[in-house]
Amino acid sequence: MAAPVLRRCSRGPWFRTPGWLAAWPFGLRKTHSGAQGLLAALQERGLFKEFFPEKSTDVELPELFDRGTAGPQTVYCGFDPTADSLHVGHLLALLGLFHFQRAGHNVIAVVGGATARLGDPSGRTKEREALAAEHVRANARALGRGLEAMAANHQQFFSDRRPWGSFSVLDNSAWYHKQPLVDFLAALGGHFRMGTLLNRLSVQARLKSPEGMSLAEFLYQVLQAYDFYYLFQRYGCRVQLGGSDQLGNIVSGYELIHKLTGEDVFGITVPLIISTTGAKLGKSAGNAVWLNREKTSSFELYQFFVRQQDDSVERYLKLFTFLPLAEINHIMQQHVKEPEKRGPQKRLAAEVIKLVHGKDGLESAKRCTQALYHNSIDALEAMSDEELRELFKEAPFSELVLDPGTSVLDTCRKANAIPDGPRGYRMITEGGVSINHKQVTNPESVLVVGQHVLKNGLSLLKIGKRNFYIIKWLQL
C-alpha cells in the first residue's frame, strides 16, 4: 500500500487539524485521561504542529493513546550529538516526551552517535563540518548524561502522583557499529525508492544550492528510517516525535516500516523555536542557548527566559512548563494588573531552570540575579567563587593574600584593575571604584573583613560601570 499523500493547506505545510481536535467545544480544557484528553490538551498548549499520516489522525492516533484499549505506547525522539550539550531549541521535543511519559506511556530519547557522523541536511544550506569519531562519542556521552539529568529533575520536582511511563536513553551506534555496510544495503536498500528520497524538501533544497549535497547527507534519512524500524521491532515503538524540520525523515521511517511489516506507525512534530529575528535557535545558526550549565550558566539561562517579551511569554508558559492552563491564565491576568513585576517571565524562567538545572540551579540563578541587578550583599556572600565566575565570565579572577593593613589602593593595583601612578589614584578619589557594590573614595582606607571582604572570602571589585574583578583572599 502506498504511503498517504501529504497535502498543503492554510495552517502550514503538511498540516491539517484532526477531527478530534476541531470537534471539541471552544474553551473546554480536557485532562490527560483518555485519548482525546492527552492529544487535545497538548495541541491546546501549542506543542504539536503536524501529524502523519493524515488519514490516521482522526481515529487511529487518538485510539493508540487510549490506555483503556491499546495500553501504554512507546514514543521516541532523536537528538544528534553534534555538540556536547542540548540547547533551548531541543526543549520542546523533550517536553513532548515528558508529557507522554506523564500520561503513562514509555518514551525513548535516542542519541544519534551514528547518525551524527553523517549530518542531518534538514533545514541547512550547507553540509555540517565532519566530526571525528571520538569527538562524536564524547558528545554522545555528554548528551546522554544531560538527558538523564533532566529526566531525574522531571521525576523529582514535577511529580503529579500519577503512574508514569518509563524514560530511556539509547545510542543508535549500538545497533550500527557491528552492521556490515553491504549486508545493510542488501537487506534494506531495495525498500527505498530514489524518486521518493530525491523529492524530500530538505533534499531538493540542498540539491539546488551552490554547494550541493553529499552522499553521506543523502543517506541520513535512510539511517533515521532504520532507527524507527529498529525501535518498532525491538520496543514496539509506533510514534516518532521531532521538530517540524524532521517530517521528511519521519515519513521515510513510516514508509520503511509499512513496506517491511504492513503495520502503520505515526509521526508528530513540534514547532521550531525562533529568535526575535526569525532565525531558528541552534548551534548551526550560532545563537544556541545551551542547557549544559558549563556552557550556559543557570543565571544566563534564567535571564534568557526572564527577558522574553510580553507577546510571547504566555505561549512559552504553555510550551515550556507543565503548569495547568487555568494557572497560566491566572498568571497572565495578574500580569495585566502589575506588568512591571514581570511575573509570567519569572515563573517561566523558574520552571525551566528547575527542570534543566534542578533546584540548586534555580537558587544559584536567583542569587546571581540579586547580586548583579539588586546590589545584594547577602546574595554576594552566599555565592561561591564558581558562581561568581559564572556570573562575571569576562572578569579577571585573582587570588591574593590579605596582609594586615592592605588598603583599597593596594587591592586595586594587585588585581591590575587600575593603572600605576596618579591616574589610578584619581580613579578611586573621583568615585570610579566600588567594592561589593559600595563606592570607595579613600585610596588609603584599610580593607575591613565583613565589608570589603565578604564572609565567603571574596571581594567583587568594580572599576567604572562595567569592569569587574573577582578577588579570592587566601588568608583571612
C-alpha positions as CSV (number, residue, x, y, z in Angstrom):
1,M,0.0,0.0,0.0
2,A,1.4,3.4,-1.0
3,A,2.2,5.9,1.7
4,P,-0.5,8.5,2.2
5,V,-0.1,11.7,0.2
6,L,0.8,14.8,2.3
7,R,-1.3,17.9,1.4
8,R,-0.5,21.5,2.0
9,C,-3.2,23.8,3.5
10,S,-3.6,27.1,5.1
11,R,-2.4,26.0,8.6
12,G,1.1,25.5,7.2
13,P,2.9,22.8,5.2
14,W,1.8,19.2,5.7
15,F,-0.8,20.1,8.4
16,R,-4.5,19.7,8.9
17,T,-6.4,19.9,12.2
18,P,-7.6,16.5,13.2
19,G,-11.3,16.0,13.6
20,W,-10.9,15.0,17.3
21,L,-9.4,18.4,18.0
22,A,-11.7,20.6,15.8
23,A,-14.8,18.9,17.3
24,W,-14.4,19.7,21.0
25,P,-16.1,22.9,22.3
26,F,-14.1,26.1,22.4
27,G,-12.7,26.8,25.9
28,L,-13.1,23.3,27.1
29,R,-9.9,22.1,28.6
30,K,-9.6,18.3,28.9
31,T,-7.2,16.4,31.1
32,H,-4.7,13.8,30.2
33,S,-7.1,11.0,30.9
34,G,-8.3,9.3,27.8
35,A,-7.0,9.5,24.2
36,Q,-8.6,12.8,23.2
37,G,-7.6,14.3,26.5
38,L,-3.9,13.7,26.0
39,L,-3.6,14.8,22.4
40,A,-6.1,17.6,22.6
41,A,-4.6,19.0,25.8
42,L,-1.1,19.1,24.2
43,Q,-2.4,20.5,21.0
44,E,-4.2,23.2,23.0
45,R,-0.9,24.1,24.6
46,G,0.5,24.6,21.1
47,L,3.0,21.7,21.5
48,F,2.1,19.8,18.3
49,K,2.4,21.2,14.8
50,E,1.9,18.3,12.4
51,F,0.6,14.7,12.4
52,F,1.4,11.9,10.0
53,P,-0.1,10.1,8.2
54,E,-3.0,12.4,7.8
55,K,-5.6,9.7,7.2
56,S,-4.9,8.2,10.7
57,T,-5.1,11.3,12.8
58,D,-8.9,11.3,13.3
59,V,-9.3,7.8,14.7
60,E,-6.2,5.6,14.9
61,L,-3.8,8.0,16.5
62,P,-6.2,9.1,19.3
63,E,-7.1,5.4,19.9
64,L,-3.4,4.5,20.2
65,F,-3.1,6.7,23.2
66,D,-6.2,5.4,24.9
67,R,-4.7,3.3,27.7
68,G,-8.0,1.6,28.2
69,T,-7.9,-0.2,24.9
70,A,-4.4,-0.1,23.4
71,G,-2.3,0.0,26.6
72,P,0.9,2.1,27.1
73,Q,2.6,3.1,23.9
74,T,6.2,3.8,23.1
75,V,7.3,7.2,21.7
76,Y,10.8,8.2,20.6
77,C,12.7,11.3,19.6
78,G,16.2,11.5,18.3
79,F,18.9,14.0,19.3
80,D,22.2,14.1,17.3
81,P,25.3,14.8,19.3
82,T,26.8,17.5,17.0
83,A,27.8,19.3,20.2
84,D,28.3,18.2,23.8
85,S,25.1,19.8,25.0
86,L,21.5,20.2,24.0
87,H,20.1,23.7,23.6
88,V,16.8,25.5,24.1
89,G,15.8,24.5,20.6
90,H,15.7,20.9,21.7
91,L,13.5,21.6,24.7
92,L,10.1,21.3,23.1
93,A,10.8,17.8,21.7
94,L,12.0,16.8,25.2
95,L,8.9,18.3,26.8
96,G,6.8,16.4,24.4
97,L,8.4,13.1,25.5
98,F,7.9,14.1,29.2
99,H,4.2,14.8,28.6
100,F,3.7,11.4,27.0
101,Q,5.6,9.8,30.0
102,R,3.4,11.7,32.4
103,A,0.3,10.2,30.7
104,G,1.7,6.7,31.3
105,H,3.4,6.0,28.0
106,N,7.0,4.8,27.6
107,V,9.4,7.2,26.0
108,I,12.9,6.8,24.4
109,A,15.4,9.5,23.8
110,V,17.8,8.3,21.1
111,V,21.2,9.9,21.0
112,G,22.5,9.7,17.4
113,G,26.0,8.5,18.0
114,A,26.0,7.0,14.5
115,T,23.8,9.4,12.5
116,A,25.7,12.5,13.8
117,R,28.7,11.3,11.8
118,L,26.7,11.8,8.6
119,G,25.0,15.1,9.4
120,D,21.3,15.8,9.0
121,P,20.7,18.1,6.0
122,S,17.3,19.2,7.2
123,G,17.0,23.0,7.4
124,R,20.6,23.5,6.4
125,T,22.0,25.4,3.5
126,K,25.4,23.7,3.6
127,E,27.0,20.5,4.9
128,R,27.9,20.2,8.5
129,E,31.6,20.1,9.3
130,A,32.6,16.5,9.8
131,L,33.4,15.4,13.3
132,A,35.9,12.8,14.3
133,A,34.5,9.5,15.6
134,E,35.9,10.0,19.1
135,H,34.5,13.6,19.2
136,V,31.1,12.3,18.4
137,R,31.4,9.5,21.0
138,A,32.3,12.1,23.7
139,N,29.4,14.4,22.6
140,A,27.0,11.4,22.7
141,R,28.1,10.5,26.3
142,A,27.6,14.1,27.4
143,L,24.2,14.3,25.8
144,G,23.2,11.1,27.4
145,R,24.2,12.4,30.8
146,G,22.3,15.7,30.2
147,L,19.1,13.8,29.1
148,E,19.3,11.5,32.2
149,A,19.8,14.5,34.5
150,M,16.7,16.3,33.1
151,A,14.7,13.1,33.4
152,A,15.8,12.9,37.0
153,N,14.8,16.5,37.7
154,H,11.5,15.9,36.0
155,Q,10.8,12.9,38.2
156,Q,12.0,14.7,41.4
157,F,10.5,18.2,41.0
158,F,7.4,17.7,38.8
159,S,5.7,14.5,40.1
160,D,1.9,14.6,39.9
161,R,1.4,11.4,41.8
162,R,0.1,9.5,38.8
163,P,1.7,6.4,37.5
164,W,4.2,7.4,34.8
165,G,5.7,5.5,31.9
166,S,9.5,4.8,31.6
167,F,12.2,7.1,30.3
168,S,15.1,5.5,28.5
169,V,18.2,6.9,26.7
170,L,19.7,4.8,23.9
171,D,22.6,5.5,21.5
172,N,21.9,4.4,17.9
173,S,25.6,3.5,17.4
174,A,24.7,0.4,19.5
175,W,22.8,-1.1,16.5
176,Y,25.1,0.2,13.8
177,H,28.6,-0.5,14.9
178,K,28.5,-4.2,14.0
179,Q,26.4,-3.7,10.9
180,P,28.3,-4.6,7.7
181,L,27.7,-2.0,5.0
182,V,27.0,-4.4,2.2
183,D,24.6,-6.5,4.3
184,F,22.8,-3.4,5.5
185,L,22.3,-2.1,1.9
186,A,21.3,-5.6,0.6
187,A,18.7,-6.0,3.3
188,L,17.2,-2.5,3.2
189,G,18.3,-0.7,0.1
190,G,15.7,-2.3,-2.1
191,H,12.9,-0.8,0.1
192,F,13.9,2.8,-0.6
193,R,12.9,4.4,-3.9
194,M,15.3,7.0,-5.3
195,G,12.5,9.2,-6.7
196,T,10.8,9.4,-3.3
197,L,14.1,10.2,-1.5
198,L,15.0,12.8,-4.0
199,N,11.7,14.6,-3.7
200,R,12.1,15.3,0.0
201,L,12.0,19.1,0.5
202,S,15.3,19.0,2.5
203,V,17.0,17.1,-0.3
204,Q,15.6,19.3,-3.0
205,A,16.7,22.5,-1.2
206,R,20.3,21.2,-0.9
207,L,20.5,19.8,-4.4
208,K,19.6,23.3,-5.8
209,S,22.1,25.0,-3.6
210,P,25.5,26.1,-4.9
211,E,27.2,23.6,-2.6
212,G,25.0,20.6,-3.5
213,M,24.6,17.6,-1.3
214,S,27.0,14.8,-0.3
215,L,26.1,11.1,-0.4
216,A,26.6,10.9,3.4
217,E,23.9,13.6,3.9
218,F,21.6,12.0,1.4
219,L,21.8,8.7,3.3
220,Y,20.9,10.3,6.6
221,Q,17.2,9.8,6.1
222,V,17.8,6.1,5.4
223,L,19.5,5.6,8.7
224,Q,16.9,7.6,10.6
225,A,14.2,5.5,8.9
226,Y,16.1,2.4,10.1
227,D,16.2,3.8,13.6
228,F,12.4,3.9,13.7
229,Y,12.2,0.4,12.2
230,Y,14.7,-0.9,14.8
231,L,12.8,0.7,17.7
232,F,9.5,-0.6,16.3
233,Q,10.8,-4.2,16.1
234,R,12.7,-4.1,19.4
235,Y,10.5,-1.9,21.7
236,G,7.1,-1.8,19.9
237,C,7.6,2.0,19.2
238,R,4.9,3.3,16.9
239,V,5.3,7.1,17.3
240,Q,8.2,9.3,16.4
241,L,8.4,12.8,17.8
242,G,10.6,15.5,16.2
243,G,11.0,19.1,15.2
244,S,8.9,20.3,12.2
245,D,12.1,20.1,10.1
246,Q,12.1,16.4,10.7
247,L,8.9,15.4,8.9
248,G,10.6,14.1,5.8
249,N,12.8,11.8,7.9
250,I,9.8,10.6,9.8
251,V,7.9,9.8,6.6
252,S,10.9,7.7,5.4
253,G,10.6,5.7,8.6
254,Y,6.9,5.2,8.1
255,E,7.4,4.0,4.6
256,L,10.1,1.5,5.5
257,I,8.1,0.0,8.4
258,H,5.0,-0.2,6.3
259,K,6.8,-2.0,3.5
260,L,8.5,-4.4,5.8
261,T,5.7,-5.2,8.2
262,G,2.5,-3.9,6.8
263,E,1.9,-2.0,10.1
264,D,1.1,1.7,10.4
265,V,3.2,4.0,12.6
266,F,2.9,7.7,13.3
267,G,4.8,10.9,13.3
268,I,4.2,14.0,15.4
269,T,6.2,17.2,15.1
270,V,6.7,20.2,17.5
271,P,7.2,23.8,16.3
272,L,10.7,25.2,16.0
273,I,11.7,27.9,18.4
274,I,12.9,31.0,16.7
275,S,14.8,34.1,17.8
276,T,13.4,37.6,17.8
277,T,15.0,38.0,14.3
278,G,13.1,34.9,13.0
279,A,16.2,32.6,13.0
280,K,15.9,29.1,14.2
281,L,17.6,28.7,17.6
282,G,20.5,26.3,17.5
283,K,24.2,25.6,17.1
284,S,24.1,26.0,13.3
285,A,22.6,29.5,13.5
286,G,25.2,30.5,16.0
287,N,22.6,31.6,18.6
288,A,22.3,28.5,20.7
289,V,21.3,28.9,24.4
290,W,22.9,25.7,25.8
291,L,21.3,23.5,28.5
292,N,24.7,22.4,29.9
293,R,25.5,24.6,32.9
294,E,29.2,24.7,31.9
295,K,28.3,26.3,28.6
296,T,25.3,28.5,29.7
297,S,25.1,29.2,33.4
298,S,21.9,28.9,35.3
299,F,21.9,32.7,35.6
300,E,22.2,33.1,31.8
301,L,19.5,30.6,31.1
302,Y,17.3,32.2,33.7
303,Q,17.8,35.6,32.1
304,F,17.1,34.3,28.6
305,F,13.5,33.4,29.7
306,V,13.1,36.4,32.1
307,R,13.8,38.7,29.1
308,Q,11.0,37.3,26.9
309,Q,8.6,39.8,25.6
310,D,5.0,40.1,26.8
311,D,3.7,39.0,23.4
312,S,5.4,35.6,23.6
313,V,5.5,34.7,27.4
314,E,2.1,33.2,27.5
315,R,2.9,30.9,24.6
316,Y,6.2,29.9,26.2
317,L,4.5,29.2,29.6
318,K,2.3,26.7,27.7
319,L,5.1,25.2,25.7
320,F,8.0,25.0,28.3
321,T,6.2,24.3,31.5
322,F,3.8,21.7,33.0
323,L,1.6,24.4,34.6
324,P,-2.1,23.8,34.0
325,L,-3.7,26.2,31.5
326,A,-6.0,27.6,34.2
327,E,-3.0,28.6,36.3
328,I,-1.3,30.2,33.2
329,N,-4.5,32.2,32.6
330,H,-4.4,33.4,36.2
331,I,-0.7,34.4,35.9
332,M,-1.4,36.4,32.8
333,Q,-4.4,38.1,34.4
334,Q,-2.2,39.2,37.3
335,H,0.4,40.4,34.8
336,V,-2.2,42.8,33.3
337,K,-2.6,44.4,36.7
338,E,1.1,44.5,37.6
339,P,3.2,44.3,34.4
340,E,6.2,45.9,36.0
341,K,6.7,42.8,38.2
342,R,7.2,40.6,35.1
343,G,5.5,37.7,37.0
344,P,5.0,35.4,33.9
345,Q,8.6,35.8,32.8
346,K,9.9,35.0,36.3
347,R,7.6,32.0,36.6
348,L,8.6,30.7,33.2
349,A,12.3,31.1,34.0
350,A,11.9,29.3,37.3
351,E,10.1,26.4,35.9
352,V,12.6,25.9,33.1
353,I,15.7,26.2,35.3
354,K,14.2,23.7,37.8
355,L,13.8,21.2,35.0
356,V,17.1,21.8,33.4
357,H,19.4,22.5,36.3
358,G,17.4,21.5,39.3
359,K,16.6,23.5,42.4
360,D,20.2,24.2,43.1
361,G,20.5,25.8,39.7
362,L,17.4,27.9,40.3
363,E,18.7,29.1,43.7
364,S,22.0,30.0,42.1
365,A,20.3,31.9,39.3
366,K,18.2,33.9,41.8
367,R,21.3,34.6,43.9
368,C,23.2,35.9,40.8
369,T,20.2,38.0,39.8
370,Q,20.1,39.6,43.3
371,A,23.8,40.2,43.4
372,L,24.0,41.7,39.9
373,Y,20.8,43.6,39.5
374,H,19.8,44.4,43.1
375,N,23.3,45.0,44.6
376,S,22.5,42.5,47.3
377,I,25.4,42.0,49.7
378,D,23.7,38.9,51.2
379,A,23.5,37.3,47.8
380,L,27.2,38.0,47.2
381,E,28.1,36.5,50.5
382,A,26.1,33.4,49.7
383,M,27.8,32.9,46.3
384,S,30.6,30.5,45.7
385,D,33.6,31.6,43.7
386,E,32.3,29.2,40.9
387,E,29.1,31.2,40.8
388,L,30.9,34.5,40.7
389,R,33.0,33.2,37.8
390,E,29.7,32.1,36.0
391,L,28.1,35.5,36.6
392,F,31.1,37.5,35.6
393,K,32.6,35.4,32.9
394,E,34.8,38.1,31.5
395,A,36.0,39.3,34.9
396,P,39.7,38.5,35.8
397,F,40.0,36.3,38.8
398,S,42.8,36.9,41.3
399,E,43.9,35.1,44.4
400,L,45.6,37.5,46.9
401,V,46.9,37.3,50.4
402,L,45.2,39.6,52.8
403,D,48.1,41.1,54.7
404,P,47.5,43.4,57.7
405,G,46.9,47.0,56.6
406,T,46.0,46.1,53.0
407,S,44.5,49.2,51.5
408,V,42.0,49.9,48.7
409,L,44.8,51.2,46.6
410,D,46.9,48.0,47.2
411,T,44.0,45.8,46.3
412,C,43.2,47.6,43.0
413,R,46.9,47.6,41.9
414,K,47.4,43.9,42.9
415,A,44.4,43.0,40.9
416,N,45.7,45.0,37.9
417,A,42.4,46.9,38.0
418,I,43.9,50.4,37.8
419,P,47.0,51.9,36.2
420,D,50.0,52.8,38.3
421,G,50.7,56.3,39.4
422,P,48.5,59.4,39.9
423,R,45.8,58.3,37.3
424,G,44.9,55.2,39.2
425,Y,44.9,57.1,42.5
426,R,42.5,59.6,41.0
427,M,40.1,56.9,39.7
428,I,39.5,56.0,43.3
429,T,39.2,59.5,44.7
430,E,36.9,60.5,41.9
431,G,34.4,57.7,42.7
432,G,35.2,55.3,39.9
433,V,35.8,52.3,42.2
434,S,33.4,50.2,44.3
435,I,34.0,47.1,46.4
436,N,31.0,44.8,46.9
437,H,28.6,47.4,45.4
438,K,29.8,50.1,47.9
439,Q,31.7,53.1,46.4
440,V,35.1,53.7,48.0
441,T,36.8,57.1,47.6
442,N,39.8,56.9,50.0
443,P,42.7,55.0,48.4
444,E,44.4,54.6,51.8
445,S,41.5,53.1,53.7
446,V,42.2,49.7,55.1
447,L,40.1,46.7,54.0
448,V,37.6,45.6,56.6
449,V,36.5,41.9,56.8
450,G,32.7,41.8,56.6
451,Q,32.6,45.0,54.5
452,H,35.3,44.9,51.8
453,V,36.0,41.2,52.3
454,L,32.9,39.1,52.5
455,K,32.4,36.1,54.8
456,N,33.0,33.7,51.9
457,G,36.4,35.2,51.4
458,L,35.6,37.0,48.2
459,S,35.5,40.6,47.0
460,L,33.8,42.0,44.0
461,L,35.8,45.0,42.6
462,K,34.1,47.2,40.0
463,I,36.0,49.9,38.1
464,G,33.8,52.3,36.2
465,K,30.4,51.0,35.2
466,R,31.1,47.6,33.7
467,N,34.6,46.4,34.5
468,F,34.5,43.7,37.2
469,Y,37.3,41.9,39.0
470,I,36.9,39.0,41.4
471,I,39.3,38.6,44.3
472,K,39.6,35.4,46.4
473,W,41.5,36.1,49.6
474,L,43.7,33.2,50.7
475,Q,44.4,34.2,54.3
476,L,41.8,35.9,56.5
